[in-house]
Structure formats: structure tokens, C-alpha cells
């Protein structure tokens, strides 16, 4: 058909000079309308197509989060042949943490100075369930593909072990890749404060203090969250990390309260 070649040089010259026959002109206009209709339809489909949901920071229905946490917790403890118990010691805290991880604004209403943009620091004795809470939350994120519940999970002791291994390989200089790796992204540090000092360039230093300082800057610049659990009190953490520091460098306590919602988890050990 002629309209298939309407864009050929010969036809473009005929159109420009007005030499088309009435039939050719009619066929060309009909084809152009058809092409225009397809173009309009295409752009309308783009305009009307719903935008994909940003799953990185959504508000999860609170009751769904609580139900999923309860299910995941039962599965988690079943593997250890233990029962998942909700009692007076953990009921309120589990409710608070479900609100936090669901990104529910009610978290800020029921927690004093609570802010959703900050991370979480769980403080409590050994065996009260601090690590389990983060393990369970992480499992929900993986199971249902919810990015806001994704985070790296590692103990402070393991980080210092990695650093010492790399530093020893480099004749006790280096370990920078460990600092670099754990200063970025969402990370849960288990048993913060239980780790030993590391040897760097012949000097003993508190590695986790340095990592917290680096993560504090990323928190201010990019809103990067940090999660952690500790068996120490805040004063004990401050003493450990600021010991030996000059007065104008003793700022770890300020960093902690700026970066974290500090949540105490009381009770006896649940491991026995």
C-alpha cells in the first residue's frame, strides 16, 4: 500500500509540493490518525500506570506485624525446643518494637523521646531475648521481602576478630576494610561492649567506638540506622568507650542518645 511508503523521499516531496492525489492524501491522513491514536494510547498508559510502591520505608499494618512476629517467634524458638512466652517482662517491649519496625507513628507517642528515624539499642541482662528479637524481625523481612526489615546481623566480638585477623595479616597495620564494611548500611551489632580492644598500628583501641563514630556521621548525613543490643548499662558503655579520651572527646553518650531509641528489656534469663 502507498501509505507504507509515505515517509519515502519521493512521497515527502509530493506532499511538500502539493502533488498528492486526493486518494493518496486521504490514505495518508487516515494512517497518520491511526499512528497518532497509538501514540496517544501509549503515553496515556504511561501516565495512568500506577507507580510502584516504595517498600523501603512503608507503614506496615500494626496488627499484621504483631501476628507475623508471634508466628515467626514460635517457629524460631521451636527450633531450639523452647516455647515463646509473652509475659509482664516483655509484653510492653514487644508491642513497642512491633510499632517501631512497622514504622507506625504511634511509636513516637508511647515512647519518651522516641523517633522512628533513629535506630534501636536494646539494653538488658543476658538471655532476656534481645538477640532473638532482631533475629525474628530479620526473618520476617526476608520471608515477605520487606526491605525496611533487612539488616546485616553480626556480633561485636566477630567484628573485632575479623579486624585482628586482617591486621595480623598486614603486620598489625590495617583492618580498614572491616571499618569500611561495617560503617555502611543497616547493621545490627549483637553484644555491643562485650568485645575486647584491637591492636592497630601497635596501639590498643576500641574498634566499636570508631565504628559507632563513623556510623553516627552516616546517620546525620544519610539517615543510616544502626541497631544493637548490649548487656551493659549506658554509663558502662560510656566508661568503656570514652576511657582514656580527652574531656573534649568524651562524646559517646551524646552519640548514643542521638542515634538510638534506647529500650530497656528486663527480666530473668529465658535460656533455662
Rosetta blueprint (number, residue, H / E / L):
1 X L
2 X H
3 X H
4 X H
5 X H
6 X L
7 X L
8 X L
9 X H
10 X H
11 X H
12 X H
13 X H
14 X H
15 X H
16 X H
17 X H
18 X L
19 X L
20 X L
21 X L
22 X H
23 X H
24 X H
25 X H
26 X H
27 X H
28 X H
29 X H
30 X H
31 X H
32 X H
33 X H
34 X H
35 X H
36 X H
37 X H
38 X H
39 X H
40 X H
41 X H
42 X H
43 X H
44 X H
45 X H
46 X H
47 X H
48 X H
49 X L
50 X L
51 X L
52 X L
53 X L
54 X L
55 X L
56 X L
57 X L
58 X L
59 X L
60 X L
61 X L
62 X H
63 X H
64 X H
65 X H
66 X H
67 X H
68 X H
69 X H
70 X H
71 X H
72 X H
73 X H
74 X H
75 X H
76 X H
77 X H
78 X H
79 X H
80 X L
81 X L
82 X L
83 X L
84 X L
85 X L
86 X L
87 X L
88 X L
89 X L
90 X L
91 X H
92 X H
93 X H
94 X H
95 X H
96 X H
97 X H
98 X H
99 X H
100 X H
101 X H
102 X L
103 X L
104 X L
105 X L
106 X H
107 X H
108 X H
109 X H
110 X H
111 X L
112 X L
113 X L
114 X L
115 X L
116 X L
117 X L
118 X L
119 X E
120 X E
121 X E
122 X E
123 X E
124 X L
125 X L
126 X L
127 X L
128 X L
129 X L
130 X H
131 X H
132 X H
133 X H
134 X H
135 X H
136 X H
137 X H
138 X H
139 X H
140 X H
141 X H
142 X H
143 X H
144 X H
145 X L
146 X L
147 X H
148 X H
149 X H
150 X L
151 X L
152 X E
153 X E
154 X E
155 X E
156 X H
157 X H
158 X H
159 X H
160 X H
161 X H
162 X H
163 X H
164 X H
165 X H
166 X H
167 X H
168 X H
169 X H
170 X L
171 X L
172 X L
173 X L
174 X L
175 X L
176 X H
177 X H
178 X H
179 X H
180 X H
181 X H
182 X H
183 X L
184 X L
185 X L
186 X L
187 X E
188 X E
189 X E
190 X E
191 X L
192 X L
193 X L
194 X L
195 X L
196 X L
197 X L
198 X E
199 X E
200 X E
201 X L
202 X L
203 X E
204 X E
205 X E
206 X L
207 X H
208 X H
209 X H
210 X H
211 X H
212 X H
213 X H
214 X H
215 X H
216 X H
217 X H
218 X H
219 X H
220 X H
221 X H
222 X H
223 X L
224 X L
225 X L
226 X E
227 X E
228 X E
229 X E
230 X E
231 X L
232 X L
233 X L
234 X H
235 X H
236 X H
237 X H
238 X H
239 X H
240 X H
241 X H
242 X H
243 X L
244 X L
245 X L
246 X L
247 X H
248 X H
249 X H
250 X L
251 X L
252 X H
253 X H
254 X H
255 X H
256 X H
257 X H
258 X H
259 X H
260 X E
261 X E
262 X E
263 X E
264 X E
265 X L
266 X L
267 X L
268 X L
269 X L
270 X L
271 X L
272 X L
